[in-house]
Amino acid sequence: MGRNWHSNVSVLKTLGTLIRRIGVLPKLLRDPNVRFYKKLMVIGGLIYVVSPIDILADPILGFGFIDDTVLMVYIISKVKEELDKYLSKDKLEFEKEKIIDHVDYKIDDDK
């Protein structure tokens, strides 16, 4: 049972990372420092996902979404280093918000 639990946690972490990477795709597309072919790969993949023309037709027992998923996972794996840069920037900005500088306070224990 313990091995199965660790496997489930690993899958959930991987899915969470994938979802976070998908969330920063717009930042990658707006970044002028990202190479054009990488942006073109992402845009092409998104067009393929929303296009009615597929290698596997979407209505066929739900298997049609497999080619869309495989393609997008492949594209994200090709641009993951760039996407992870945005994730680390977001994490740093989030943690900066938690920092409180120059706070003076007094604890009154006499009550």
Contacts in CASP RR format, 6 or more apart in sequence:
PFRMAT RR
TARGET T0000
AUTHOR 0000-0000-0000
METHOD contacts of the structure
MODEL  1
MGRNWHSNVSVLKTLGTLIRRIGVLPKLLRDPNVRFYKKLMVIGGLIYVV
SPIDILADPILGFGFIDDTVLMVYIISKVKEELDKYLSKDKLEFEKEKII
DHVDYKIDDDK
18 73 0 8 1.000
18 76 0 8 1.000
20 87 0 8 1.000
21 76 0 8 1.000
21 80 0 8 1.000
21 83 0 8 1.000
21 84 0 8 1.000
21 87 0 8 1.000
22 72 0 8 1.000
22 76 0 8 1.000
24 83 0 8 1.000
24 86 0 8 1.000
24 87 0 8 1.000
24 90 0 8 1.000
25 42 0 8 1.000
25 83 0 8 1.000
27 86 0 8 1.000
28 34 0 8 1.000
28 38 0 8 1.000
28 39 0 8 1.000
28 42 0 8 1.000
28 79 0 8 1.000
28 82 0 8 1.000
28 83 0 8 1.000
28 86 0 8 1.000
29 39 0 8 1.000
29 42 0 8 1.000
29 43 0 8 1.000
31 82 0 8 1.000
34 79 0 8 1.000
34 82 0 8 1.000
38 78 0 8 1.000
38 79 0 8 1.000
38 82 0 8 1.000
41 75 0 8 1.000
41 78 0 8 1.000
41 79 0 8 1.000
42 75 0 8 1.000
42 79 0 8 1.000
45 71 0 8 1.000
45 72 0 8 1.000
45 75 0 8 1.000
48 54 0 8 1.000
48 68 0 8 1.000
48 71 0 8 1.000
49 68 0 8 1.000
49 71 0 8 1.000
49 72 0 8 1.000
52 58 0 8 1.000
54 64 0 8 1.000
54 67 0 8 1.000
54 68 0 8 1.000
55 67 0 8 1.000
56 63 0 8 1.000
56 64 0 8 1.000
56 66 0 8 1.000
56 67 0 8 1.000
57 64 0 8 1.000
58 64 0 8 1.000
58 65 0 8 1.000
58 68 0 8 1.000
76 83 0 8 1.000
END
